[in-house]
Amino acid sequence: MRRIDVLGLGLGLFLAGGGLFVALRLFGLDGITAGIWSQAVMVIGVIGWLLTYLLRVVTHNMTLNQQMDNYESAVLQKRLEELTPEELAAIQAKLEAEKASS
């Protein structure tokens, strides 16, 4: 994420919190109650975002992990394409022998 993206996201969240505060004030709540509720909603939102992040970490569904998996697959595919037909047949025979023995 670029620095300008972070600044834009921070500004957007700041404006969303302020907008929620103003909306609650227009809804009829006093300033203190509207401030408490707008902060509560924003904190719950941050906790929800944190939980989704932790879920991606635990399930290894993060961008870096996906990039590494794609890279490994591409390297293995390239190595497979570079094999001669004789080498490929030898590997297949070895795999079939292992499958039969187990």
A tleap script that builds the chain and sets N, CA, C and O, in Angstrom:
source leaprc.protein.ff14SB
mol = sequence {
  NMET ARG ARG ILE ASP VAL LEU GLY LEU GLY
  LEU GLY LEU PHE LEU ALA GLY GLY GLY LEU
  PHE VAL ALA LEU ARG LEU PHE GLY LEU ASP
  GLY ILE THR ALA GLY ILE TRP SER GLN ALA
  VAL MET VAL ILE GLY VAL ILE GLY TRP LEU
  LEU THR TYR LEU LEU ARG VAL VAL THR HIE
  ASN MET THR LEU ASN GLN GLN MET ASP ASN
  TYR GLU SER ALA VAL LEU GLN LYS ARG LEU
  GLU GLU LEU THR PRO GLU GLU LEU ALA ALA
  ILE GLN ALA LYS LEU GLU ALA GLU LYS ALA
  SER CSER
}
set mol.1.N position { 0.856 -1.170 0.000 }
set mol.1.CA position { 0.000 0.000 0.000 }
set mol.1.C position { 0.902 1.232 0.000 }
set mol.1.O position { 1.853 1.334 0.774 }
set mol.2.N position { 0.579 2.139 -0.872 }
set mol.2.CA position { 1.373 3.358 -0.986 }
set mol.2.C position { 1.026 4.335 0.149 }
set mol.2.O position { -0.020 4.229 0.789 }
set mol.3.N position { 1.935 5.280 0.371 }
set mol.3.CA position { 1.739 6.263 1.438 }
set mol.3.C position { 0.472 7.087 1.206 }
set mol.3.O position { -0.254 7.387 2.154 }
set mol.4.N position { 0.205 7.452 -0.041 }
set mol.4.CA position { -0.981 8.253 -0.342 }
set mol.4.C position { -2.255 7.448 -0.073 }
set mol.4.O position { -3.276 8.010 0.322 }
set mol.5.N position { -2.192 6.138 -0.288 }
set mol.5.CA position { -3.347 5.283 0.011 }
set mol.5.C position { -3.638 5.266 1.510 }
set mol.5.O position { -4.792 5.332 1.934 }
set mol.6.N position { -2.575 5.177 2.298 }
set mol.6.CA position { -2.732 5.166 3.755 }
set mol.6.C position { -3.311 6.496 4.227 }
set mol.6.O position { -4.196 6.534 5.082 }
set mol.7.N position { -2.798 7.584 3.659 }
set mol.7.CA position { -3.316 8.900 4.050 }
set mol.7.C position { -4.781 9.043 3.644 }
set mol.7.O position { -5.590 9.563 4.413 }
set mol.8.N position { -5.123 8.589 2.453 }
set mol.8.CA position { -6.517 8.654 1.999 }
set mol.8.C position { -7.429 7.801 2.857 }
set mol.8.O position { -8.537 8.218 3.196 }
set mol.9.N position { -6.968 6.601 3.213 }
set mol.9.CA position { -7.760 5.728 4.072 }
set mol.9.C position { -7.951 6.350 5.450 }
set mol.9.O position { -9.051 6.308 6.001 }
set mol.10.N position { -6.890 6.925 6.009 }
set mol.10.CA position { -6.995 7.580 7.310 }
set mol.10.C position { -7.950 8.760 7.272 }
set mol.10.O position { -8.762 8.943 8.180 }
set mol.11.N position { -7.850 9.557 6.219 }
set mol.11.CA position { -8.760 10.694 6.072 }
set mol.11.C position { -10.200 10.214 5.910 }
set mol.11.O position { -11.122 10.794 6.484 }
set mol.12.N position { -10.389 9.159 5.129 }
set mol.12.CA position { -11.735 8.610 4.942 }
set mol.12.C position { -12.338 8.106 6.246 }
set mol.12.O position { -13.515 8.339 6.521 }
set mol.13.N position { -11.535 7.415 7.046 }
set mol.13.CA position { -12.033 6.931 8.336 }
set mol.13.C position { -12.345 8.093 9.273 }
set mol.13.O position { -13.345 8.066 9.990 }
set mol.14.N position { -11.489 9.110 9.267 }
set mol.14.CA position { -11.726 10.294 10.090 }
set mol.14.C position { -13.038 10.967 9.701 }
set mol.14.O position { -13.840 11.331 10.561 }
set mol.15.N position { -13.247 11.127 8.392 }
set mol.15.CA position { -14.477 11.756 7.915 }
set mol.15.C position { -15.700 10.873 8.192 }
set mol.15.O position { -16.781 11.386 8.479 }
set mol.16.N position { -15.532 9.551 8.107 }
set mol.16.CA position { -16.643 8.649 8.409 }
set mol.16.C position { -17.055 8.765 9.874 }
set mol.16.O position { -18.244 8.794 10.190 }
set mol.17.N position { -16.061 8.833 10.771 }
set mol.17.CA position { -16.369 9.014 12.187 }
set mol.17.C position { -17.056 10.338 12.457 }
set mol.17.O position { -18.022 10.408 13.217 }
set mol.18.N position { -16.549 11.387 11.825 }
set mol.18.CA position { -17.183 12.699 11.982 }
set mol.18.C position { -18.588 12.718 11.401 }
set mol.18.O position { -19.501 13.301 11.986 }
set mol.19.N position { -18.758 12.081 10.256 }
set mol.19.CA position { -20.085 12.006 9.637 }
set mol.19.C position { -21.060 11.232 10.501 }
set mol.19.O position { -22.228 11.603 10.617 }
set mol.20.N position { -20.585 10.161 11.105 }
set mol.20.CA position { -21.439 9.388 12.008 }
set mol.20.C position { -21.832 10.222 13.221 }
set mol.20.O position { -22.977 10.175 13.671 }
set mol.21.N position { -20.877 10.988 13.749 }
set mol.21.CA position { -21.167 11.859 14.880 }
set mol.21.C position { -22.240 12.886 14.510 }
set mol.21.O position { -23.194 13.099 15.259 }
set mol.22.N position { -22.072 13.513 13.353 }
set mol.22.CA position { -23.046 14.526 12.908 }
set mol.22.C position { -24.409 13.881 12.676 }
set mol.22.O position { -25.439 14.460 13.019 }
set mol.23.N position { -24.415 12.694 12.100 }
set mol.23.CA position { -25.688 12.007 11.850 }
set mol.23.C position { -26.396 11.676 13.162 }
set mol.23.O position { -27.614 11.824 13.270 }
set mol.24.N position { -25.636 11.233 14.148 }
set mol.24.CA position { -26.245 10.930 15.447 }
set mol.24.C position { -26.749 12.198 16.128 }
set mol.24.O position { -27.779 12.179 16.802 }
set mol.25.N position { -26.015 13.306 15.950 }
set mol.25.CA position { -26.482 14.584 16.509 }
set mol.25.C position { -27.784 15.011 15.830 }
set mol.25.O position { -28.706 15.479 16.497 }
set mol.26.N position { -27.863 14.851 14.507 }
set mol.26.CA position { -29.088 15.202 13.778 }
set mol.26.C position { -30.236 14.272 14.147 }
set mol.26.O position { -31.405 14.653 14.088 }
set mol.27.N position { -29.880 13.034 14.534 }
set mol.27.CA position { -30.896 12.068 14.944 }
set mol.27.C position { -31.510 12.442 16.290 }
set mol.27.O position { -32.587 11.960 16.643 }
set mol.28.N position { -30.818 13.308 17.045 }
set mol.28.CA position { -31.390 13.797 18.290 }
set mol.28.C position { -30.582 13.497 19.531 }
set mol.28.O position { -31.008 13.836 20.635 }
set mol.29.N position { -29.417 12.867 19.383 }
set mol.29.CA position { -28.599 12.574 20.561 }
set mol.29.C position { -27.794 13.808 20.951 }
set mol.29.O position { -27.456 14.633 20.101 }
set mol.30.N position { -27.486 13.929 22.252 }
set mol.30.CA position { -26.648 15.048 22.677 }
set mol.30.C position { -25.196 14.764 22.269 }
set mol.30.O position { -24.877 13.655 21.840 }
set mol.31.N position { -24.333 15.750 22.402 }
set mol.31.CA position { -22.965 15.648 21.917 }
set mol.31.C position { -22.164 14.529 22.552 }
set mol.31.O position { -21.428 13.823 21.863 }
set mol.32.N position { -22.300 14.361 23.859 }
set mol.32.CA position { -21.527 13.326 24.551 }
set mol.32.C position { -21.985 11.939 24.130 }
set mol.32.O position { -21.157 11.081 23.826 }
set mol.33.N position { -23.289 11.711 24.108 }
set mol.33.CA position { -23.812 10.397 23.723 }
set mol.33.C position { -23.476 10.088 22.266 }
set mol.33.O position { -23.095 8.963 21.941 }
set mol.34.N position { -23.614 11.077 21.391 }
set mol.34.CA position { -23.273 10.876 19.981 }
set mol.34.C position { -21.785 10.559 19.833 }
set mol.34.O position { -21.415 9.713 19.018 }
set mol.35.N position { -20.935 11.221 20.602 }
set mol.35.CA position { -19.501 10.942 20.561 }
set mol.35.C position { -19.183 9.536 21.030 }
set mol.35.O position { -18.364 8.845 20.424 }
set mol.36.N position { -19.827 9.111 22.106 }
set mol.36.CA position { -19.590 7.758 22.627 }
set mol.36.C position { -20.019 6.713 21.603 }
set mol.36.O position { -19.286 5.758 21.344 }
set mol.37.N position { -21.208 6.890 21.020 }
set mol.37.CA position { -21.710 5.909 20.061 }
set mol.37.C position { -20.890 5.902 18.775 }
set mol.37.O position { -20.641 4.834 18.215 }
set mol.38.N position { -20.469 7.064 18.301 }
set mol.38.CA position { -19.658 7.089 17.081 }
set mol.38.C position { -18.301 6.432 17.333 }
set mol.38.O position { -17.793 5.717 16.470 }
set mol.39.N position { -17.711 6.667 18.506 }
set mol.39.CA position { -16.453 6.011 18.843 }
set mol.39.C position { -16.645 4.501 18.979 }
set mol.39.O position { -15.801 3.720 18.539 }
set mol.40.N position { -17.756 4.097 19.587 }
set mol.40.CA position { -18.022 2.664 19.753 }
set mol.40.C position { -18.151 1.979 18.391 }
set mol.40.O position { -17.609 0.893 18.183 }
set mol.41.N position { -18.865 2.615 17.474 }
set mol.41.CA position { -19.022 2.029 16.138 }
set mol.41.C position { -17.670 1.950 15.436 }
set mol.41.O position { -17.364 0.940 14.803 }
set mol.42.N position { -16.868 2.987 15.538 }
set mol.42.CA position { -15.553 2.969 14.890 }
set mol.42.C position { -14.634 1.915 15.520 }
set mol.42.O position { -13.912 1.228 14.798 }
set mol.43.N position { -14.649 1.778 16.835 }
set mol.43.CA position { -13.818 0.762 17.495 }
set mol.43.C position { -14.281 -0.636 17.107 }
set mol.43.O position { -13.450 -1.508 16.853 }
set mol.44.N position { -15.577 -0.864 17.056 }
set mol.44.CA position { -16.088 -2.174 16.628 }
set mol.44.C position { -15.662 -2.457 15.187 }
set mol.44.O position { -15.315 -3.589 14.850 }
set mol.45.N position { -15.690 -1.426 14.340 }
set mol.45.CA position { -15.228 -1.590 12.961 }
set mol.45.C position { -13.758 -1.969 12.889 }
set mol.45.O position { -13.380 -2.839 12.105 }
set mol.46.N position { -12.923 -1.323 13.699 }
set mol.46.CA position { -11.491 -1.633 13.710 }
set mol.46.C position { -11.263 -3.047 14.237 }
set mol.46.O position { -10.425 -3.775 13.705 }
set mol.47.N position { -11.990 -3.439 15.265 }
set mol.47.CA position { -11.849 -4.797 15.798 }
set mol.47.C position { -12.294 -5.821 14.756 }
set mol.47.O position { -11.667 -6.871 14.616 }
set mol.48.N position { -13.363 -5.528 14.031 }
set mol.48.CA position { -13.809 -6.425 12.955 }
set mol.48.C position { -12.759 -6.564 11.871 }
set mol.48.O position { -12.493 -7.669 11.399 }
set mol.49.N position { -12.149 -5.432 11.465 }
set mol.49.CA position { -11.086 -5.480 10.468 }
set mol.49.C position { -9.906 -6.292 10.975 }
set mol.49.O position { -9.322 -7.075 10.226 }
set mol.50.N position { -9.549 -6.109 12.255 }
set mol.50.CA position { -8.441 -6.851 12.846 }
set mol.50.C position { -8.726 -8.342 12.843 }
set mol.50.O position { -7.832 -9.143 12.569 }
set mol.51.N position { -9.965 -8.727 13.145 }
set mol.51.CA position { -10.316 -10.148 13.149 }
set mol.51.C position { -10.226 -10.745 11.751 }
set mol.51.O position { -9.786 -11.884 11.599 }
set mol.52.N position { -10.636 -9.996 10.724 }
set mol.52.CA position { -10.502 -10.520 9.358 }
set mol.52.C position { -9.031 -10.657 8.981 }
set mol.52.O position { -8.656 -11.602 8.287 }
set mol.53.N position { -8.200 -9.730 9.428 }
set mol.53.CA position { -6.763 -9.818 9.166 }
set mol.53.C position { -6.173 -11.050 9.850 }
set mol.53.O position { -5.414 -11.802 9.238 }
set mol.54.N position { -6.524 -11.251 11.116 }
set mol.54.CA position { -6.011 -12.420 11.836 }
set mol.54.C position { -6.489 -13.725 11.201 }
set mol.54.O position { -5.750 -14.710 11.178 }
set mol.55.N position { -7.714 -13.737 10.688 }
set mol.55.CA position { -8.216 -14.921 9.995 }
set mol.55.C position { -7.378 -15.200 8.750 }
set mol.55.O position { -7.052 -16.354 8.472 }
set mol.56.N position { -7.027 -14.157 7.997 }
set mol.56.CA position { -6.186 -14.356 6.814 }
set mol.56.C position { -4.797 -14.836 7.200 }
set mol.56.O position { -4.198 -15.630 6.475 }
set mol.57.N position { -4.271 -14.369 8.331 }
set mol.57.CA position { -2.955 -14.820 8.784 }
set mol.57.C position { -3.011 -16.295 9.159 }
set mol.57.O position { -2.139 -17.069 8.763 }
set mol.58.N position { -4.019 -16.687 9.911 }
set mol.58.CA position { -4.126 -18.069 10.378 }
set mol.58.C position { -4.354 -19.028 9.215 }
set mol.58.O position { -3.800 -20.128 9.205 }
set mol.59.N position { -5.164 -18.624 8.232 }
set mol.59.CA position { -5.458 -19.506 7.097 }
set mol.59.C position { -4.424 -19.383 5.979 }
set mol.59.O position { -4.584 -20.003 4.928 }
set mol.60.N position { -3.371 -18.595 6.186 }
set mol.60.CA position { -2.316 -18.379 5.185 }
set mol.60.C position { -2.894 -17.890 3.865 }
set mol.60.O position { -2.437 -18.300 2.797 }
set mol.61.N position { -3.884 -17.026 3.929 }
set mol.61.CA position { -4.542 -16.494 2.747 }
set mol.61.C position { -4.129 -15.039 2.516 }
set mol.61.O position { -4.941 -14.201 2.124 }
set mol.62.N position { -2.852 -14.760 2.768 }
set mol.62.CA position { -2.349 -13.404 2.607 }
set mol.62.C position { -1.681 -13.266 1.237 }
set mol.62.O position { -1.347 -14.268 0.605 }
set mol.63.N position { -1.494 -12.062 0.792 }
set mol.63.CA position { -0.945 -11.802 -0.535 }
set mol.63.C position { 0.429 -12.434 -0.708 }
set mol.63.O position { 0.698 -13.050 -1.739 }
set mol.64.N position { 1.302 -12.290 0.283 }
set mol.64.CA position { 2.652 -12.845 0.163 }
set mol.64.C position { 2.600 -14.358 0.010 }
set mol.64.O position { 3.318 -14.918 -0.819 }
set mol.65.N position { 1.763 -15.027 0.794 }
set mol.65.CA position { 1.657 -16.483 0.689 }
set mol.65.C position { 1.139 -16.889 -0.688 }
set mol.65.O position { 1.629 -17.859 -1.267 }
set mol.66.N position { 0.168 -16.172 -1.214 }
set mol.66.CA position { -0.359 -16.482 -2.537 }
set mol.66.C position { 0.707 -16.255 -3.607 }
set mol.66.O position { 0.818 -17.043 -4.546 }
set mol.67.N position { 1.483 -15.193 -3.474 }
set mol.67.CA position { 2.553 -14.938 -4.434 }
set mol.67.C position { 3.608 -16.036 -4.384 }
set mol.67.O position { 4.098 -16.472 -5.426 }
set mol.68.N position { 3.960 -16.485 -3.188 }
set mol.68.CA position { 4.943 -17.566 -3.053 }
set mol.68.C position { 4.420 -18.860 -3.671 }
set mol.68.O position { 5.164 -19.564 -4.354 }
set mol.69.N position { 3.148 -19.177 -3.438 }
set mol.69.CA position { 2.560 -20.377 -4.030 }
set mol.69.C position { 2.560 -20.295 -5.550 }
set mol.69.O position { 2.880 -21.273 -6.225 }
set mol.70.N position { 2.205 -19.135 -6.092 }
set mol.70.CA position { 2.211 -18.952 -7.546 }
set mol.70.C position { 3.628 -19.097 -8.114 }
set mol.70.O position { 3.825 -19.699 -9.169 }
set mol.71.N position { 4.596 -18.544 -7.410 }
set mol.71.CA position { 5.983 -18.635 -7.855 }
set mol.71.C position { 6.460 -20.082 -7.848 }
set mol.71.O position { 7.077 -20.535 -8.812 }
set mol.72.N position { 6.182 -20.813 -6.769 }
set mol.72.CA position { 6.592 -22.210 -6.684 }
set mol.72.C position { 5.939 -23.035 -7.780 }
set mol.72.O position { 6.587 -23.889 -8.386 }
set mol.73.N position { 4.664 -22.788 -8.039 }
set mol.73.CA position { 3.973 -23.512 -9.109 }
set mol.73.C position { 4.596 -23.210 -10.465 }
set mol.73.O position { 4.767 -24.110 -11.286 }
set mol.74.N position { 4.935 -21.945 -10.702 }
set mol.74.CA position { 5.547 -21.565 -11.981 }
set mol.74.C position { 6.918 -22.211 -12.142 }
set mol.74.O position { 7.254 -22.665 -13.236 }
set mol.75.N position { 7.718 -22.263 -11.073 }
set mol.75.CA position { 9.036 -22.886 -11.141 }
set mol.75.C position { 8.903 -24.375 -11.412 }
set mol.75.O position { 9.621 -24.920 -12.251 }
set mol.76.N position { 7.986 -25.041 -10.704 }
set mol.76.CA position { 7.796 -26.472 -10.923 }
set mol.76.C position { 7.285 -26.761 -12.336 }
set mol.76.O position { 7.698 -27.741 -12.956 }
set mol.77.N position { 6.393 -25.916 -12.842 }
set mol.77.CA position { 5.886 -26.094 -14.199 }
set mol.77.C position { 7.011 -25.932 -15.215 }
set mol.77.O position { 7.086 -26.689 -16.183 }
set mol.78.N position { 7.886 -24.949 -15.000 }
set mol.78.CA position { 9.004 -24.734 -15.914 }
set mol.78.C position { 9.952 -25.916 -15.881 }
set mol.78.O position { 10.434 -26.353 -16.926 }
set mol.79.N position { 10.228 -26.443 -14.690 }
set mol.79.CA position { 11.108 -27.621 -14.584 }
set mol.79.C position { 10.483 -28.825 -15.263 }
set mol.79.O position { 11.178 -29.612 -15.906 }
set mol.80.N position { 9.174 -28.969 -15.122 }
set mol.80.CA position { 8.482 -30.091 -15.753 }
set mol.80.C position { 8.556 -29.984 -17.273 }
set mol.80.O position { 8.742 -30.985 -17.965 }
set mol.81.N position { 8.411 -28.766 -17.785 }
set mol.81.CA position { 8.483 -28.566 -19.233 }
set mol.81.C position { 9.883 -28.819 -19.770 }
set mol.81.O position { 10.038 -29.187 -20.935 }
set mol.82.N position { 10.906 -28.629 -18.942 }
set mol.82.CA position { 12.282 -28.827 -19.383 }
set mol.82.C position { 12.711 -30.291 -19.368 }
set mol.82.O position { 13.758 -30.628 -19.921 }
set mol.83.N position { 11.920 -31.167 -18.746 }
set mol.83.CA position { 12.280 -32.582 -18.691 }
set mol.83.C position { 12.154 -33.217 -20.070 }
set mol.83.O position { 11.273 -32.880 -20.860 }
set mol.84.N position { 13.070 -34.150 -20.329 }
set mol.84.CA position { 12.970 -34.914 -21.565 }
set mol.84.C position { 11.894 -35.976 -21.392 }
set mol.84.O position { 11.548 -36.314 -20.260 }
set mol.85.N position { 11.360 -36.505 -22.474 }
set mol.85.CA position { 10.339 -37.555 -22.344 }
set mol.85.C position { 10.834 -38.766 -21.553 }
set mol.85.O position { 10.053 -39.393 -20.838 }
set mol.86.N position { 12.123 -39.104 -21.671 }
set mol.86.CA position { 12.670 -40.243 -20.932 }
set mol.86.C position { 12.677 -39.963 -19.423 }
set mol.86.O position { 12.328 -40.827 -18.618 }
set mol.87.N position { 13.080 -38.739 -19.055 }
set mol.87.CA position { 13.088 -38.372 -17.635 }
set mol.87.C position { 11.671 -38.344 -17.072 }
set mol.87.O position { 11.437 -38.776 -15.943 }
set mol.88.N position { 10.736 -37.839 -17.852 }
set mol.88.CA position { 9.336 -37.790 -17.428 }
set mol.88.C position { 8.784 -39.200 -17.237 }
set mol.88.O position { 8.062 -39.458 -16.273 }
set mol.89.N position { 9.116 -40.107 -18.144 }
set mol.89.CA position { 8.661 -41.495 -18.022 }
set mol.89.C position { 9.269 -42.151 -16.786 }
set mol.89.O position { 8.595 -42.920 -16.100 }
set mol.90.N position { 10.527 -41.859 -16.498 }
set mol.90.CA position { 11.182 -42.433 -15.316 }
set mol.90.C position { 10.518 -41.933 -14.036 }
set mol.90.O position { 10.315 -42.704 -13.098 }
set mol.91.N position { 10.182 -40.655 -13.996 }
set mol.91.CA position { 9.513 -40.097 -12.810 }
set mol.91.C position { 8.129 -40.709 -12.649 }
set mol.91.O position { 7.728 -41.052 -11.536 }
set mol.92.N position { 7.397 -40.848 -13.748 }
set mol.92.CA position { 6.066 -41.456 -13.675 }
set mol.92.C position { 6.151 -42.906 -13.207 }
set mol.92.O position { 5.316 -43.353 -12.420 }
set mol.93.N position { 7.154 -43.644 -13.685 }
set mol.93.CA position { 7.311 -45.034 -13.258 }
set mol.93.C position { 7.623 -45.091 -11.766 }
set mol.93.O position { 7.105 -45.947 -11.048 }
set mol.94.N position { 8.463 -44.184 -11.311 }
set mol.94.CA position { 8.819 -44.156 -9.885 }
set mol.94.C position { 7.580 -43.832 -9.037 }
set mol.94.O position { 7.369 -44.443 -7.990 }
set mol.95.N position { 6.773 -42.883 -9.483 }
set mol.95.CA position { 5.556 -42.531 -8.736 }
set mol.95.C position { 4.563 -43.698 -8.708 }
set mol.95.O position { 3.935 -43.957 -7.681 }
set mol.96.N position { 4.426 -44.390 -9.819 }
set mol.96.CA position { 3.513 -45.560 -9.858 }
set mol.96.C position { 4.019 -46.667 -8.956 }
set mol.96.O position { 3.223 -47.361 -8.324 }
set mol.97.N position { 5.333 -46.844 -8.886 }
set mol.97.CA position { 5.911 -47.870 -8.007 }
set mol.97.C position { 5.654 -47.508 -6.545 }
set mol.97.O position { 5.327 -48.376 -5.736 }
set mol.98.N position { 5.803 -46.225 -6.207 }
set mol.98.CA position { 5.529 -45.795 -4.833 }
set mol.98.C position { 4.058 -45.942 -4.489 }
set mol.98.O position { 3.717 -46.325 -3.369 }
set mol.99.N position { 3.185 -45.642 -5.437 }
set mol.99.CA position { 1.745 -45.769 -5.218 }
set mol.99.C position { 1.354 -47.238 -5.015 }
set mol.99.O position { 0.499 -47.545 -4.184 }
set mol.100.N position { 1.981 -48.143 -5.774 }
set mol.100.CA position { 1.680 -49.569 -5.665 }
set mol.100.C position { 2.184 -50.144 -4.360 }
set mol.100.O position { 1.565 -51.053 -3.808 }
set mol.101.N position { 3.299 -49.631 -3.851 }
set mol.101.CA position { 3.861 -50.175 -2.620 }
set mol.101.C position { 3.128 -49.685 -1.373 }
set mol.101.O position { 3.252 -50.294 -0.310 }
set mol.102.N position { 2.375 -48.605 -1.484 }
set mol.102.CA position { 1.688 -48.094 -0.292 }
set mol.102.C position { 0.247 -48.490 -0.243 }
set mol.102.O position { -0.459 -48.134 0.700 }
savepdb mol mol.pdb
quit
